[in-house]
């Protein structure tokens, strides 16, 4: 019926027939171009894969060798060494967080983070930064130093290599300094890729083990899920078991801040006892995956790589940009692939989320530091453990929630509603702790509390009893005398990439 009407229309007006003919030809031509483009791209990819210049065998931590076969990805990975981007909050530039927010020194009193905490830089700095932080101390032998070898776990592709050579448990059981000559290459290709297929792979056992305890097989993950799980090997909350420093993800009861807290409480786990308040503390690491998973982008099926490693087209090749960093540095290739707003509007949307969370965070850090100091004064005035039990519990809960948000990279954008909810609960528990400790102080005759001057990092560190001159001197001597020996040995043995 339809064809008959078209035939009659063409007879009456032949130009309609010519119009249909031209339209069909244009469509066929465009489809031909698309098919040719796809064929060309597949052929170029196949050629690249089939004509690899070097064979990558085993766990090869030398990214420069992978780069011979995959120069595009490698050259963008090299850019993680750039320090040229600053957004409203952080970027890829080294910043002294404690100098900017000295209350954090008090919050971490008795813990290594009170000595040194800088904003993270690119993956290329993973080894350099862990070498230079005061938190790793100045170990002189394989058996001294404050940190276990577990602290290396997320810093280098040398980690899975050494784990494979000596065993996972033995790796965790060693001291950090014992592996200084082995763990020398920064985060790179072998951390995330299978050398034979180049498929994304999981090289850290903790993620596989966490999935298994939940009855999941990580090998069943889809390619899109792997574009997040490869990051979740490291960008997660974790802890070291007291026996053997075994790195474990605390997800057995779920991945919310409350579920993880319940997990720790049931195990009676604490990271350290606060030097001022004597509260049994938890230190959040960087629960990026946990918070991202409940945010709007994850719920719509996006992965970490979609925004932090956007695709680039070059000739017939489409590849991921391995300069892993804030999407705000490349809005046209990240946000604007989905959103049609201007770069300025998109950037301001992010800042608006961050500004709102910062309002709560800044008030919270001030009040939480005050609560710890008030608790110290209560102890000094003779408070009993029974009187202080409720205060210490609230301080643990409040700081856990605060740290869960501030330790997570990009939390207030990844999951803005959840991040603000957690911060609000933290502030509530902080104020409850202050009310309870005020009652204890009143019972011991204290009506007014004079707070110390902690307006700078130096003043705060002095107040909590740190000898920073000694800490810095020890580290400087270690960097001058011990670190060069580690690197020289690694070069001689061929472990350090050229």
C-alpha positions, 0 to 999 in steps of 0.5 A: 500500500505504501509502495503504491502511494510512493510510486504514484507520487513519483509518477506525478512528480519525478523529482521526488524519485530523484530525491529518494535516490540521492538520499539513499546514495548518501546514506550508503556512502556514509555507511561505507565510510563508517565501515571503512573507518571501523575496518581501518581502526581494527586493522591498525589495532590488530597490527599494533598488537600483532607486531609488538616490538618487545615481548613482555614476560611475567610481572615486568615492573618497567613501564618504559619497556611496555611503552615500546609497544604502546607509546601513546599510552606510555607517553600520557602516563609520563604526564602524571609527573606534571605539576601544572594543575590547580583547581579550587581545592587541590590539583596535582601540586604538592601541598602541605595539608597540615600547614593549611589545616593545623587542627588535623595535627591535634586530630591525629595526635599520637599517629604518624599523620600528625608529623606529615601529610601532603596532598597527593600528586600523580602516580609517577610520584608514588615511590618518591613521596613515600620515600620522603614522607616523615611517616615512614621514618628513617630505617637503617636496617631490615628490621627497624623503622616504624612501618611494615612492608604492607605500606608499599602495597599500592605504590609500585608494580614491584609489589606483585613481583615481590609477592610472587617471589616470596609469598604474600604473607611473608611480604606483609610480615617484613618491615618497610625498610627491608624492601627498599631495594626491591620496591623502586618503580612507581605505579605503572603498566603492570599494576593493571594490565595482563602482559599477554592480552593487555586486558585489565587484571587484578594484581593485589590480593586484598581485593580478590579476597574481599570479593571471595568473602562476600561470595563473589568471583571477581573474574566474572566482572565485566570489562566496564566494571574492571575499569573501576575495579582496577582502581579499587585495588588501592583506592579503598579503605583497608587496614593491617591485621594485628597478626602479620600486618595482613592487608584486608578490606573491611567489607564483610558487613557492607561498604557504608561508613556504618557497616565498616565501623561495625566490622571494626567494632566487632573485631575490637580493632583500633589503629592507635590510641589518641595521645591527648584524649586516649580515645581508641581511634580508627584511621580511614585510608582513602575510601574512594571506591566505597563512596564513588559506588553510592554516587550518581555517576556510578549508579548510571554505570560510569567507571573511574576510567570514564572520567579520569582516563578519557578516551583519545582518538589519534588517527585510526586509534582510540586509546585511554589517556593514562594521565590519571588526574582530576577531570576538571583539567580536561572538561571537554574530554570528560564532563562534556562527553555527556553534559552539554553545559559550558566548561565554566558551568560544569566547573562551578557545579563541582565547586558548589558541591565542594563548598557546601561540604567544606563549610561543615568540614571546617567547623567540624575540624575545629570542634573535634580538635577542641573535644580531644583537648577537653578530654585531655584536660578532664584526664589531667583533672582526675577523671576516671575511665568510667566517666570518660567511656562515653566521651571516648566512644563518641570521639572514635565515632565522630573522627571515623566519620570525619576521616572517612570523607576527608581521606577519600579523594573527590568524595564530595563530588563522587557522592555529595549527598552521602559525604555531607550526610556523614560529615553532619553525623560526625559534627553531631557526635562531636558536639555530643562528646563536648557536652559529655566531657563538659559534665565530667569537667564540671564534676571535677570543678572545671568551669572554664577551659582555656584552649591552646594556640594551635593556629599553625602546624608548628604550634600544634605539633609542639602542643602534642609533644612532637620534636619536629627538629629531630624528626626532620633531621633524621629524615634528611640524614636518611635521604642523604645517606641511606636512600641513595644506597637503595637506588644504586643497588636497584640500578645494579640489579636491574630492578630500577627502570631506566 
